Amino acid sequence: MSAQIITALLLSVAVLVGWARLLLWQRSAADLGARAWRLVTLLLLQPVVALLLYFGLFPPALPVAGATLTVANQGSSRFAPAGKGAHLVALPEAPDMAGAQALPDLATALRRYPDTRRLVILGQGLVARDRDAAKGLAIDYTPPPARPGVIALAKLDRVAPGATFAVGGQVAGLSKAQVELLDPAGRVTDAAPVDADGRFSLTGTARAAGTAEFTLRLRRADGGLVEQAVVPLLVEGDAAPRLLILAGAPGPEVKYLRRWATDAGYAVTVNMSAGGGIALGDAPVAINAASLRRYDLLIADDRAWAGLGGGRGAVLEAVRRGMGLLLRGSGPADGALRGQWRALGFDLSGGNGVAPIALPAPLAADRARTRAGIGSADIPADLNIGDDILPDATRMDGVPAGGDVVPLVQDAAGTPLAAWRELGAGRVAIWTGLDSFGLVLSGRGDLYGDWWGRMMAAVVRPAPGSVAAFTGPAWVGERISLCGLKPGARVDGAPLAIDPATADCAAWWPDRAGWHQVRRADGSAAAFYIYPANALPALRTAQMHQAMTLLQGADQKSDSVTAARSVPGPSWPWFIGWLIASALLWWFERSRIGRTVTPQA
């Protein structure tokens, strides 16, 4: 309960007590009491005195006009004027300016000029340190022209060892520019021209677990280098997902799938039927709820799926509890296979025959080597490079479709080859390819791994992983927020102070570029990368412009409200009125004016 409410209650009680005293006195005095107008005057003076005292203690707020503060930042002109009636302050990022008062941050400037209600921002905009202080103020900001370079960059925060990853972004101010992605060894792993909107997409391949630094290069149309920067990549190997492969018969598709999945880090179990009750592969796995709980993904062909019989119910129940299921065909789609897949929510639109898969053109030899990895004496790198002649690969003529079906893999012609849908807490996917193992035999193991890796990653049971403490690019000297933390967390050994307002976030100012590690109180750790202060200047400026636009949109919805503020008014007029009213009440209570009978001496 606030002091204002307590004071109001006490004054109200005092008024009620005064009223009760007057009424009781009037009742006991009978014919000697006061006339009606005297009694009413005394009763009215009681709350008047109380209100004057209350407003003397807590005077009403009065609106005052807000002042304007001109804030200079990085990119401001050294001779920029402050504007009529405005104060000019220079933040640490601003150049030396004539007539500007240098202050360490915007919060200090607002404390120095508390009447500020409008900010005029000069230069590139406010850094993260000052944006919170600007909330609630009217902002006048006109972004300067964007400088040419990379203005957007997107990538995965975590990648599994051996997996492919994409790096996308946008370039501004450069037409017909070329973008290159270099692996940690300095070899070009992918290159592409930007499109009409300046967007680009590049592909790389992660290697061993740990931190890796790829490099992004931006070149003009004539080949001149515009800028280059590190693309940090965190390669983390989770605990090996447990994979169960069921096949109705032995075949090369199962052989090469098992080999690839083992190399990709899966713990693989294979059960194959050779007919006549003969089982091949690993020890037979009972298809029931207890055994399926041990697996994260099950891959079955159409004959194995049909042979499960009543076991299909146990498999689907395991999927509803989070396990992934991937079904593939072993031949042209017949009525039985269509019925099986239709029961799971997938329709095959098309014929019952076999169609060729449109394969992308093979990569250039130098880029194919970077995708294949570094060779050895036993397995030269050139062994994994395909010929110019594309292999023959076929698929079912039917195309997967359905109301809630999501396409997963497409060939070079855009025909969906795989799709998935949700089933409870898990996912079910179908694959219409028939002889994808031919890609491995013809040197297109990269395409084989890309297709199967995307399919299996989309449906496998998610592994419990640590939440990234920080996402997005950050630069040296710029404040960042590390979240998902508890008291006791540290960065590079230094303790962090958790913000009580968020309960799990802490602010941190990096002082060096490179990789840093945040260690949580439970012992888990996460690595993140900090760019040098001069890296990717166009991207940093674009992010600052975007943040300022959002800040303007949030705080300029009502200029009439933000242009003025209220301050407590003066209390002395109310105290003078209270003294006059109190003196008048004291005199009137003791005077004989309005009494019914004048007592005799």
GIZIDA-V889602 format. One record per residue. SS is DSSP state (@ for helix, = for strand, . for the rest). PHI is phi in radians with two decimals (* if undefined). Layout:
BEGIN
ss-><SS	SS>
phi-><PHI	PHI>
END
This chain:
BEGIN
ss-><.	.	@	@	@	@	@	@	@	@	@	@	@	@	@	@	@	@	@	@	@	@	@	@	@	@	@	@	@	@	@	@	.	=	.	@	@	@	@	@	@	@	@	@	@	@	@	@	@	@	@	@	@	@	@	@	@	.	.	.	=	=	=	=	=	.	=	=	=	=	=	=	.	.	.	.	.	.	.	.	.	.	.	.	.	.	=	=	=	=	.	.	.	.	.	.	.	.	.	.	=	=	.	.	.	@	@	@	@	@	@	@	.	.	.	=	=	=	=	=	=	=	.	.	.	.	.	@	@	@	@	@	@	@	.	.	.	=	=	=	=	.	.	.	.	.	.	.	=	=	=	=	=	=	=	.	.	=	=	.	.	.	.	=	=	=	=	=	=	=	=	=	.	.	.	.	.	=	=	=	=	=	.	.	.	.	.	=	=	=	=	=	=	.	.	.	.	.	=	=	=	=	=	=	=	.	.	.	.	=	=	=	=	=	=	=	=	=	=	.	.	.	.	.	=	=	=	=	=	=	=	=	=	=	=	.	.	.	.	.	.	=	=	=	=	=	=	.	.	.	.	@	@	@	@	@	@	@	@	@	@	@	@	.	.	.	=	=	=	=	=	=	=	=	=	.	.	=	=	=	=	.	.	.	.	.	.	.	@	@	@	@	.	.	.	.	=	=	=	=	=	@	@	@	@	@	@	.	.	.	@	@	@	@	@	@	@	@	@	@	.	.	.	=	=	=	=	=	.	.	.	.	.	.	@	@	@	@	@	@	@	@	@	.	.	.	=	=	=	.	.	.	.	=	=	=	.	.	.	.	.	.	.	.	@	@	@	@	@	@	@	@	.	.	.	.	.	.	.	.	@	@	@	@	.	.	.	.	.	.	.	.	.	=	=	=	.	.	=	=	=	.	.	.	.	=	=	=	=	=	.	.	.	.	.	=	=	=	=	=	=	=	=	.	.	=	=	=	=	=	=	.	=	.	.	.	@	@	@	@	@	.	.	.	@	@	@	@	@	@	@	@	@	@	@	@	@	@	@	.	.	.	.	.	.	.	.	.	.	.	.	.	.	.	=	.	.	.	=	=	=	=	.	.	.	.	.	.	.	=	=	.	.	=	=	.	.	.	.	.	.	.	.	.	.	=	=	=	=	.	.	.	.	=	=	=	=	=	=	.	.	.	.	.	=	=	=	=	=	=	=	.	.	.	.	.	@	@	@	@	@	@	@	@	@	@	@	@	@	@	@	@	@	@	@	.	.	.	@	@	@	@	.	=	=	=	=	=	.	.	.	@	@	@	@	@	@	@	@	@	@	@	@	@	@	@	@	@	@	@	.	.	.	.	=	.	.	.	.	.	.>
phi-><*	-1.39	-1.13	-1.11	-1.17	-1.09	-1.11	-1.10	-1.15	-1.11	-1.16	-1.13	-1.11	-1.12	-1.12	-1.10	-1.12	-1.09	-1.08	-1.11	-1.10	-1.13	-1.18	-1.14	-1.14	-1.08	-1.21	-1.34	-1.34	0.95	-1.24	-1.60	-1.33	-1.52	-1.21	-1.10	-1.19	-1.19	-1.14	-1.12	-1.10	-1.12	-1.15	-1.27	-1.18	-1.09	-1.17	-1.10	-1.11	-1.14	-1.13	-1.09	-1.18	-1.09	-1.24	-1.22	-1.36	-2.25	-1.15	-1.11	-1.32	-2.10	-1.24	-2.23	-1.22	-1.52	-1.57	-1.95	-2.10	-1.65	-2.03	-1.70	-2.23	-1.06	1.60	-1.32	-1.26	-1.20	-2.07	-1.21	-1.40	-1.37	1.72	-1.14	1.26	-1.91	-1.61	-2.00	-2.16	-2.08	-1.43	-1.00	-1.37	-1.39	-1.29	-1.13	-2.19	-1.23	1.41	-1.66	-1.61	-1.36	-2.31	-1.27	-2.84	-1.25	-1.06	-1.12	-1.13	-1.23	-1.24	-1.23	-2.19	-1.18	-1.48	-1.18	-2.24	-2.42	-1.97	-1.91	-1.66	-1.85	1.55	-1.28	2.31	-1.49	-1.39	-1.03	-1.05	-1.85	-1.25	-1.12	-1.19	-1.46	-1.16	1.57	-1.90	-1.27	-2.13	-1.95	-2.51	-2.09	-1.16	-1.26	-1.02	-1.19	-1.49	-1.17	2.60	-1.36	-1.91	-2.62	-2.57	-2.31	-2.78	-1.34	-1.39	-2.31	-2.35	-1.36	-1.04	1.45	-1.54	-1.48	-2.48	-1.96	-2.15	-2.10	3.12	-2.52	-2.02	-2.11	1.38	-2.37	-1.58	1.05	-1.36	-2.11	-2.09	-2.19	-2.08	-1.88	-1.39	-1.03	-1.47	1.52	-1.68	-1.26	-1.68	-2.87	-2.63	-2.80	-1.39	-1.37	-1.47	-1.12	-1.60	1.48	-1.54	-2.59	-2.57	-2.18	-2.22	-2.34	-2.22	-1.38	-1.96	-1.25	-1.12	2.37	-1.72	-2.35	-2.17	-1.42	-2.25	-1.86	-2.06	-2.02	-2.12	-1.29	-1.09	-1.52	1.64	-1.19	-1.36	-1.61	-2.82	-2.53	-2.68	-1.33	-1.89	-1.24	-2.41	-1.81	-1.75	-2.11	-1.73	-1.27	-1.01	-0.99	-1.11	-1.64	-2.04	-2.03	-1.91	-1.98	-2.30	-1.33	-2.86	-1.16	-3.08	-1.14	-1.09	-1.22	-1.04	-1.31	-1.16	-1.11	-1.10	-1.15	-1.10	-1.13	-1.14	-1.39	1.77	-1.51	-1.56	-1.73	-2.18	-2.11	-2.14	-2.19	-1.79	-1.83	1.48	1.14	1.40	-1.60	-1.99	-2.05	1.74	-1.45	-1.04	-0.98	-1.88	-1.26	-1.52	-2.57	-1.08	-1.17	-1.30	-1.22	-1.12	-1.44	-1.99	-1.76	-2.68	-2.17	-2.03	-2.40	-1.51	-1.15	-1.24	-1.15	-1.15	-1.17	-1.30	-1.21	1.06	-1.18	-1.19	-1.10	-1.11	-1.15	-1.13	-1.14	-1.18	-1.15	-1.14	-1.08	-1.65	2.17	-1.22	-1.62	-2.34	-2.20	-1.85	-2.33	-1.70	-1.91	-3.02	-0.98	-1.26	-1.83	-1.13	-1.13	-1.13	-1.06	-1.14	-1.07	-1.29	-1.16	-1.13	-1.66	1.75	-1.96	-1.97	-1.85	-1.64	2.49	-1.43	-1.82	-1.69	-2.13	-2.24	-1.32	-1.61	-1.36	-1.69	-1.21	-1.10	-1.14	-1.28	-1.09	-1.03	-1.17	-1.31	-1.11	-1.14	-1.18	-1.26	-1.32	1.72	-1.47	-1.35	-2.37	-1.17	-1.42	-2.21	-1.07	-1.10	-1.17	-1.18	-1.65	-1.77	-1.34	-1.41	-1.19	-1.40	-1.31	-1.25	-1.53	-2.35	-2.13	-2.52	-1.13	-1.24	-1.34	-1.93	-1.14	-2.62	2.81	-1.12	-2.02	-1.56	-1.93	-1.07	-2.08	-2.26	-2.23	-1.48	-1.14	-1.54	1.54	-1.42	-1.11	-1.85	-2.57	-2.67	-2.46	-2.61	-1.41	-2.50	1.16	-1.52	-2.00	-2.38	-2.10	-2.30	-2.18	-2.25	-1.66	-1.19	-1.97	-2.43	-1.19	-1.06	-1.08	-1.12	-1.18	-1.17	-1.76	1.49	-1.80	-1.08	-1.13	-1.22	-1.06	-1.13	-1.14	-1.14	-1.18	-1.11	-1.17	-1.13	-1.23	-1.16	-1.30	-2.05	-1.10	-1.04	-1.10	-1.48	-1.13	-2.20	-1.32	-1.36	-1.09	-1.29	-2.67	-2.27	1.75	-1.25	-2.49	-2.16	-1.05	1.46	-1.84	-1.14	-2.22	-1.92	-1.81	-2.09	1.29	-1.99	-2.23	-0.93	1.85	-1.24	-2.40	-2.09	0.90	1.55	-1.56	-1.22	-1.92	-1.74	-1.27	-1.29	-1.07	-1.20	-1.85	1.30	-2.52	-2.14	-2.45	-1.57	-2.60	-1.96	-1.21	-1.98	-2.60	-1.49	2.02	-1.47	-2.27	-2.29	-1.81	-1.96	-1.45	-1.15	-1.46	1.69	-1.26	-2.37	-2.51	-1.81	-2.60	-1.98	-2.08	-1.40	-1.08	-1.09	-1.75	-1.50	0.81	-1.12	-1.17	-1.15	-1.11	-1.15	-1.10	-1.14	-1.15	-1.10	-1.12	-1.12	-1.20	-1.11	-1.13	-1.17	-1.13	-1.12	-1.44	-1.98	-2.05	-1.27	-2.54	-1.16	-1.15	-1.46	-1.43	-1.35	-2.40	-2.39	-1.97	-2.30	-1.05	-1.36	-1.20	-1.72	-1.11	-1.09	-1.23	-1.17	-1.11	-1.08	-1.13	-1.11	-1.12	-1.13	-1.13	-1.14	-1.10	-1.13	-1.08	-1.18	-1.20	-1.12	-1.70	-1.43	-1.74	-1.25	1.49	-1.39	-1.23	-2.23	-1.56	-1.13	-1.57	-1.26>
END
